[in-house]
Amino acid sequence: MAQAQHELTRSAGGVKNGAGSTMSGNLNNVDDAFSLTADCRMLVQIRDTLYEGSWEDFERDLRARAAGRPHVFETIPETPGFEATIAHHLDLIEKMRAWETQHQRILTAADE
């Protein structure tokens, strides 16, 4: 998948890549809007389904998996480079959590 599809991107008010939805507090303020890419939406769905809405539990499990320690779920198949995928997912989660904190809003995969 191309790098552009993996990133949480700023948007002035609308989907730019066709793969995600816009999360926004105020679409008139470019700093308030983010495009939720397919990867971000998948991570939100995993958080809500497997980790009962907890980014902390999800991150802890991903970090344990990357370190070869016991973990709860194998959300990423063990293939060459899976550690890089985990690191990328942790980066996306960090960005989504920062947005949620700043805007006091929980991202959901159903948001459009």
C-alpha positions in Angstrom: 0.0 0.0 0.0 1.4 3.5 -0.8 2.7 5.6 2.0 0.0 8.3 1.3 -2.7 5.8 2.1 -1.2 5.1 5.5 -1.0 8.6 6.9 -3.6 10.6 8.8 -3.7 13.7 6.6 -5.0 17.2 7.2 -8.0 18.3 5.1 -9.8 21.6 4.7 -13.1 19.8 4.6 -13.7 16.6 2.7 -12.2 13.4 1.6 -9.1 13.9 -0.5 -8.1 10.4 -1.2 -11.5 8.6 -1.6 -10.5 6.1 1.0 -11.3 7.8 4.3 -13.7 10.1 6.0 -13.3 13.5 7.5 -13.2 13.9 11.3 -13.9 17.4 12.2 -14.9 19.8 15.0 -15.2 22.8 12.6 -14.6 22.3 8.9 -13.9 26.1 8.5 -10.7 25.6 10.5 -8.1 23.4 8.7 -6.5 22.5 12.0 -9.8 20.8 13.1 -10.2 18.4 10.2 -8.4 15.1 9.6 -9.0 12.6 6.9 -9.4 9.1 8.4 -7.6 6.8 5.9 -8.5 3.1 5.4 -5.6 2.1 7.7 -6.8 4.5 10.4 -10.4 3.3 10.1 -9.1 -0.3 10.4 -7.2 0.6 13.6 -10.3 2.3 15.1 -12.4 -0.8 14.3 -9.8 -3.0 16.0 -9.6 -0.7 19.0 -13.4 -0.7 19.4 -13.9 -4.4 18.7 -11.0 -6.2 20.3 -9.8 -3.7 22.9 -13.2 -2.3 24.0 -12.4 1.2 22.9 -9.0 1.4 24.7 -6.1 2.8 22.7 -3.9 2.1 25.8 -4.6 -1.7 25.7 -4.2 -1.8 21.9 -0.8 0.0 22.1 0.4 -2.2 24.9 -0.5 -5.3 22.9 1.2 -4.0 19.7 4.4 -3.1 21.7 4.4 -6.5 23.4 4.0 -8.2 20.0 6.8 -6.2 18.4 9.1 -7.1 21.4 8.3 -10.8 21.1 6.5 -10.8 24.5 3.2 -12.4 25.2 0.3 -10.5 23.7 -3.5 -10.9 23.5 -4.3 -10.6 19.8 -2.3 -11.1 16.6 -3.7 -8.2 14.6 -0.7 -8.3 12.1 0.5 -11.5 10.5 4.1 -12.4 11.2 5.6 -11.6 7.8 8.9 -10.1 6.9 8.8 -6.5 8.0 5.9 -6.9 10.4 7.8 -4.9 13.0 7.8 -1.9 10.6 4.0 -2.3 10.2 3.5 -2.3 13.9 5.7 0.8 14.3 3.6 2.5 11.6 0.4 1.6 13.3 1.7 2.9 16.6 2.5 6.2 14.9 -1.0 6.4 13.4 -2.5 5.6 16.8 -0.4 8.4 18.4 -1.7 10.9 15.8 -5.3 9.8 16.2 -5.1 10.0 20.0 -3.6 13.5 19.8 -6.4 14.6 17.6 -9.0 13.1 20.0 -7.4 14.8 23.0 -7.2 18.2 21.2 -10.7 18.1 19.9 -12.3 16.2 22.8 -13.9 13.8 20.4 -13.6 10.0 20.0 -12.9 8.9 16.4 -15.2 6.1 15.2 -15.0 4.1 12.0 -18.6 4.9 11.2 -18.1 8.7 11.1 -18.3 10.2 7.6 
